[in-house]
Amino acid sequence: MNKKFIVPILAGIGIVVAIAYVIVANKPALVAKPFALPANATFTSYISGAGIIEANTENIAIGTEIPGIVSEIDVQVGSVVKKGDKLFKIDDRDAQAQLALAEASLKEAQTALADAKDQLREEEAVKDKRAVSVDEVNRKRFAVEEAAAKVETAKASILAAKTTLDRLLVVAPVDGEVMKLNVRLGEYAPSGVLAAPLITFGNLDPMHIRIDIDENDAWRFKPGAKGVASLRGNRDISTPITFAYVEPYATPKVSLTGDATERVDTRVLQVIYSYDRKTLNAYAGQQVDVYIEADPLAADSTAPKEKK
C-alpha cells in the first residue's frame, strides 16, 4: 500500500471512532429504580415532614445517682413495668454496713439517755434541797440533753443510710416499657449523662411521632389538623395520626449525617402526633413520612391577587 494513503485512512478511522463515542455518550443514562416508592399524600393541600417515633413520655434515659457495680437487674428488653417497680440495683453492701452501724449507735444513745434521765430523776427526787448541789442537778440536766441530741443524731444517720440504700435502687419513674438495656450484671455503672443511657425507657401506649415542619411551612400548620404517617420502605403501610401538642419554639434542624462540623441554617417547628401502636408495625426511633392536612386557602394566600 502506498504510504501516502496511510495517514488519510487513520484520520478517517479516528473520525469514525469519535462520532461513535459521541453517539454513545449522548445516550440518556438509565435511571435506577427506587428501592421503595415515596408515600402519597392523601390530602388536597398538605404539609409534609419527617417524623421519628418515640414514647409518649418521650424517651427517658435511666441512670443512677450513685455510681457502682450492678448487683441486680430485674428487667430485660421489652419488660413492661409499673411506676416504682425495680429496674436494677447498685451494690449496697457499704450502705448496709453504715445502716447497721447507725442502728447500733442509736441503741447506745438510747441507753445513755435512759441512764441520764434516771440520774436526773434521783437528784430531783431528793426532798432536802440542801443535800444536793444546784450545779450537780444542772449537770444532770445537761447530760440528759446531750444524750437526747445523740439519739437524734443516730436517727439522722439511720435516715441517711436508708436514703442511700433507696438511691442505690433504681426504679421506674412512670409506667412504661424497657426499650433498650445497656447495663449488665457485674458491670460498673457510671453516674451522670451518658452517650448510651443505662436503660432507655418510656410509655409506648400510645406511641408519639415527633414531626419536623420546616419554618417556611410552619405558618400553614393548624393545631388539631389531621395527619397520616407512612412507613419508609412500604408506603402502603400507613395509619391516621391524632394531634397531641406542639412545642411552640422553633429549633435548629437536626442533621442525620453525624458530621460535628456541619452548619445548619434551617429551623423547624416540632409537632407531636399520637397513634395506637397496634395500627402500625413500627418501633421507637424509627423514621416515618408524615403528611398533615393544611387549609387549601392558605396555600394560595401568598399568590398575587388579580386587579379588578
C-alpha positions as CSV (number, residue, x, y, z in Angstrom):
1,M,0.0,0.0,0.0
2,N,1.2,3.4,-0.9
3,K,2.4,5.3,2.2
4,K,0.6,8.4,1.2
5,F,-2.8,6.7,1.8
6,I,-2.0,5.6,5.4
7,V,-2.4,9.0,7.1
8,P,-5.9,9.7,5.5
9,I,-7.1,6.2,6.4
10,L,-6.0,6.6,10.0
11,A,-7.6,10.1,10.1
12,G,-10.9,8.6,8.8
13,I,-10.8,5.8,11.4
14,G,-10.3,8.4,14.1
15,I,-13.3,10.4,12.9
16,V,-15.5,7.3,12.9
17,V,-14.4,6.4,16.4
18,A,-15.0,10.0,17.6
19,I,-18.5,10.0,16.1
20,A,-19.4,6.6,17.6
21,Y,-18.2,7.8,21.0
22,V,-20.2,11.0,20.9
23,I,-23.3,9.0,19.9
24,V,-22.8,6.5,22.8
25,A,-22.0,9.3,25.3
26,N,-25.2,11.2,24.4
27,K,-27.5,8.4,25.2
28,P,-29.6,9.1,28.2
29,A,-28.4,7.4,31.4
30,L,-30.7,4.7,32.8
31,V,-32.5,5.9,35.8
32,A,-32.2,3.5,38.7
33,K,-35.5,2.3,40.1
34,P,-36.1,3.4,43.7
35,F,-35.9,0.7,46.3
36,A,-39.3,1.8,47.6
37,L,-41.8,4.3,46.2
38,P,-42.3,7.5,48.2
39,A,-45.5,7.9,50.2
40,N,-48.5,9.5,48.6
41,A,-50.3,12.5,50.1
42,T,-53.9,11.8,50.8
43,F,-54.9,15.5,51.3
44,T,-55.6,18.1,48.6
45,S,-53.4,20.6,50.5
46,Y,-50.9,19.3,52.9
47,I,-47.6,19.9,54.8
48,S,-45.0,17.1,54.6
49,G,-42.4,16.4,57.2
50,A,-40.1,13.7,58.5
51,G,-41.2,12.1,61.8
52,I,-39.5,10.0,64.3
53,I,-41.4,7.6,66.6
54,E,-40.9,8.0,70.4
55,A,-42.6,7.2,73.7
56,N,-45.5,9.4,74.8
57,T,-43.4,10.2,77.9
58,E,-40.5,11.0,75.5
59,N,-37.6,8.5,75.6
60,I,-36.4,8.5,79.2
61,A,-32.6,7.9,79.7
62,I,-32.5,6.0,83.0
63,G,-29.3,6.4,85.0
64,T,-28.0,6.1,88.6
65,E,-27.3,8.9,91.1
66,I,-24.6,6.8,92.7
67,P,-22.0,5.0,90.6
68,G,-21.0,1.5,91.4
69,I,-21.1,-2.2,90.5
70,V,-24.5,-3.5,89.3
71,S,-25.6,-6.3,91.7
72,E,-29.1,-6.9,90.5
73,I,-31.1,-6.5,87.2
74,D,-34.8,-7.0,87.5
75,V,-35.9,-6.3,83.9
76,Q,-35.0,-7.2,80.3
77,V,-35.6,-5.6,76.9
78,G,-39.4,-5.5,76.4
79,S,-40.3,-5.7,80.1
80,V,-43.4,-3.7,80.9
81,V,-43.3,-2.3,84.4
82,K,-45.3,-0.1,86.7
83,K,-44.2,3.1,88.3
84,G,-41.9,2.3,91.3
85,D,-41.0,-1.2,90.1
86,K,-37.4,-2.2,90.4
87,L,-35.1,-1.9,87.3
88,F,-31.7,-2.6,88.7
89,K,-29.6,-2.1,91.9
90,I,-26.1,-0.9,92.6
91,D,-24.0,-2.9,95.2
92,D,-25.3,-1.7,98.6
93,R,-23.0,-3.6,101.0
94,D,-21.3,-0.4,102.2
95,A,-24.6,1.3,102.7
96,Q,-26.0,-1.7,104.6
97,A,-22.9,-1.6,106.9
98,Q,-23.4,2.1,107.5
99,L,-27.1,1.4,108.4
100,A,-26.1,-1.3,110.8
101,L,-23.6,1.0,112.5
102,A,-26.1,3.8,112.7
103,E,-28.7,1.4,114.3
104,A,-26.1,0.3,116.9
105,S,-25.3,3.9,117.7
106,L,-29.0,4.6,118.2
107,K,-29.3,1.8,120.7
108,E,-26.2,3.0,122.6
109,A,-27.5,6.6,122.6
110,Q,-30.9,5.5,123.8
111,T,-29.3,3.5,126.7
112,A,-27.2,6.5,127.6
113,L,-30.3,8.8,127.5
114,A,-32.3,6.4,129.8
115,D,-29.4,6.3,132.3
116,A,-29.0,10.1,132.3
117,K,-32.8,10.5,132.9
118,D,-32.6,8.1,135.8
119,Q,-29.7,10.0,137.4
120,L,-31.5,13.3,137.0
121,R,-34.7,11.8,138.4
122,E,-32.8,10.6,141.5
123,E,-31.3,14.1,142.1
124,E,-34.7,15.8,141.7
125,A,-36.3,13.2,144.0
126,V,-34.2,14.4,147.0
127,K,-36.6,16.3,149.2
128,D,-33.9,18.2,151.2
129,K,-32.6,20.6,148.6
130,R,-29.6,21.3,150.9
131,A,-28.4,17.8,150.3
132,V,-27.8,18.3,146.6
133,S,-25.9,20.9,144.7
134,V,-27.6,23.1,142.2
135,D,-24.7,22.7,139.9
136,E,-24.9,18.9,140.1
137,V,-28.6,19.0,139.1
138,N,-27.8,21.2,136.2
139,R,-25.0,18.9,135.1
140,K,-27.5,16.0,135.2
141,R,-30.0,18.0,133.1
142,F,-27.3,18.9,130.6
143,A,-26.3,15.2,130.4
144,V,-29.9,14.3,129.5
145,E,-30.0,17.0,126.8
146,E,-26.7,15.8,125.4
147,A,-27.8,12.1,125.4
148,A,-31.1,13.2,123.6
149,A,-29.1,15.0,121.0
150,K,-27.0,11.9,120.4
151,V,-30.2,9.9,119.9
152,E,-31.4,12.4,117.3
153,T,-28.0,12.2,115.6
154,A,-28.2,8.5,115.4
155,K,-31.7,8.6,114.0
156,A,-30.5,11.1,111.3
157,S,-27.6,8.7,110.5
158,I,-30.1,5.9,110.0
159,L,-32.3,8.0,107.8
160,A,-29.2,9.0,105.7
161,A,-28.2,5.3,105.3
162,K,-31.7,4.3,104.3
163,T,-31.8,7.2,101.8
164,T,-28.5,6.0,100.3
165,L,-30.0,2.5,100.0
166,D,-33.0,3.9,98.2
167,R,-30.8,5.8,95.8
168,L,-28.8,2.6,95.0
169,L,-32.1,1.0,93.9
170,V,-33.2,2.4,90.5
171,V,-36.9,2.2,89.9
172,A,-39.3,3.0,87.0
173,P,-40.3,6.7,87.1
174,V,-43.5,6.0,85.3
175,D,-45.5,3.1,83.8
176,G,-43.6,2.0,80.7
177,E,-41.5,-0.4,78.8
178,V,-37.8,-1.1,78.6
179,M,-36.8,-0.3,75.0
180,K,-33.0,-0.7,75.4
181,L,-30.8,-2.2,78.1
182,N,-27.2,-1.2,78.2
183,V,-26.3,-2.4,81.7
184,R,-25.0,-5.9,82.6
185,L,-24.7,-7.7,85.9
186,G,-21.3,-7.1,87.4
187,E,-20.6,-4.1,85.3
188,Y,-19.6,-0.7,86.6
189,A,-22.5,1.8,86.2
190,P,-21.3,5.4,86.0
191,S,-23.5,8.3,87.0
192,G,-24.2,11.5,85.0
193,V,-25.4,12.0,81.5
194,L,-24.1,9.1,79.3
195,A,-23.9,8.9,75.5
196,A,-25.5,5.5,75.8
197,P,-28.0,5.5,78.7
198,L,-28.0,2.5,81.0
199,I,-31.7,2.0,80.2
200,T,-33.9,3.7,77.5
201,F,-37.4,3.7,78.9
202,G,-40.8,5.1,78.1
203,N,-44.5,4.6,77.8
204,L,-45.4,3.2,74.4
205,D,-49.2,3.2,74.6
206,P,-50.0,5.3,72.7
207,M,-47.0,6.0,70.5
208,H,-45.9,9.5,69.6
209,I,-44.4,10.9,66.4
210,R,-42.2,13.9,66.6
211,I,-42.5,15.7,63.3
212,D,-40.2,18.4,61.9
213,I,-42.1,21.0,60.0
214,D,-39.9,23.4,58.0
215,E,-40.1,27.0,59.3
216,N,-41.2,28.1,55.8
217,D,-44.3,25.9,56.2
218,A,-44.9,26.5,59.9
219,W,-47.4,29.3,59.3
220,R,-49.6,26.8,57.3
221,F,-49.9,24.4,60.3
222,K,-53.0,24.5,62.3
223,P,-53.1,22.6,65.7
224,G,-55.6,19.8,65.5
225,A,-55.1,19.2,61.8
226,K,-55.5,15.6,60.5
227,G,-52.4,13.6,59.6
228,V,-51.2,10.4,58.1
229,A,-47.9,8.5,58.8
230,S,-46.4,6.0,56.3
231,L,-43.6,3.6,56.8
232,R,-40.4,4.2,54.9
233,G,-39.8,1.2,52.7
234,N,-43.5,0.4,52.2
235,R,-45.9,3.3,51.6
236,D,-48.9,1.0,51.6
237,I,-48.4,0.6,55.4
238,S,-49.8,3.8,57.0
239,T,-52.1,4.9,59.8
240,P,-54.1,8.0,60.7
241,I,-52.4,10.1,63.4
242,T,-54.0,12.4,66.0
243,F,-52.7,15.8,67.1
244,A,-51.2,15.7,70.6
245,Y,-49.4,19.0,71.1
246,V,-47.0,21.4,69.5
247,E,-43.7,22.7,71.0
248,P,-44.0,26.5,70.4
249,Y,-40.3,27.1,69.8
250,A,-38.6,26.5,66.5
251,T,-35.3,24.6,66.9
252,P,-32.4,24.0,64.6
253,K,-33.0,21.2,62.2
254,V,-31.2,18.0,63.3
255,S,-28.9,16.6,60.6
256,L,-28.6,12.8,60.3
257,T,-25.1,12.9,58.7
258,G,-23.3,12.8,62.1
259,D,-20.8,15.5,61.0
260,A,-19.9,17.5,64.0
261,T,-18.7,20.5,62.0
262,E,-21.9,20.7,59.8
263,R,-23.6,24.1,59.9
264,V,-27.4,24.1,59.9
265,D,-29.2,27.3,58.9
266,T,-32.8,25.8,58.9
267,R,-35.1,25.8,61.8
268,V,-38.1,23.5,62.3
269,L,-41.3,23.5,64.3
270,Q,-41.7,20.3,66.2
271,V,-45.2,18.9,66.3
272,I,-46.2,15.8,68.2
273,Y,-48.9,13.4,67.0
274,S,-50.1,10.1,68.5
275,Y,-51.4,6.8,67.2
276,D,-52.3,3.4,68.5
277,R,-49.2,1.2,68.2
278,K,-51.4,-1.7,67.1
279,T,-52.2,0.1,63.8
280,L,-48.7,0.5,62.6
281,N,-45.9,-2.1,62.8
282,A,-43.2,0.4,63.7
283,Y,-40.7,0.9,66.6
284,A,-39.5,3.7,68.7
285,G,-36.6,5.5,67.0
286,Q,-37.9,4.6,63.5
287,Q,-38.5,7.3,60.9
288,V,-41.8,7.8,59.1
289,D,-43.1,10.0,56.3
290,V,-45.9,12.3,57.5
291,Y,-48.5,14.4,55.7
292,I,-50.6,16.9,57.6
293,E,-53.7,18.5,56.2
294,A,-53.4,22.2,55.6
295,D,-56.1,24.8,54.7
296,P,-56.3,24.9,50.9
297,L,-56.8,28.7,51.1
298,A,-53.5,29.1,53.0
299,A,-51.6,27.6,50.1
300,D,-52.8,30.3,47.8
301,S,-52.7,33.2,50.2
302,T,-49.3,34.4,49.1
303,A,-50.2,34.3,45.4
304,P,-50.5,37.8,43.7
305,K,-54.1,38.9,43.7
306,E,-55.7,39.9,40.3
307,K,-56.6,43.5,39.8
308,K,-60.3,44.2,39.3
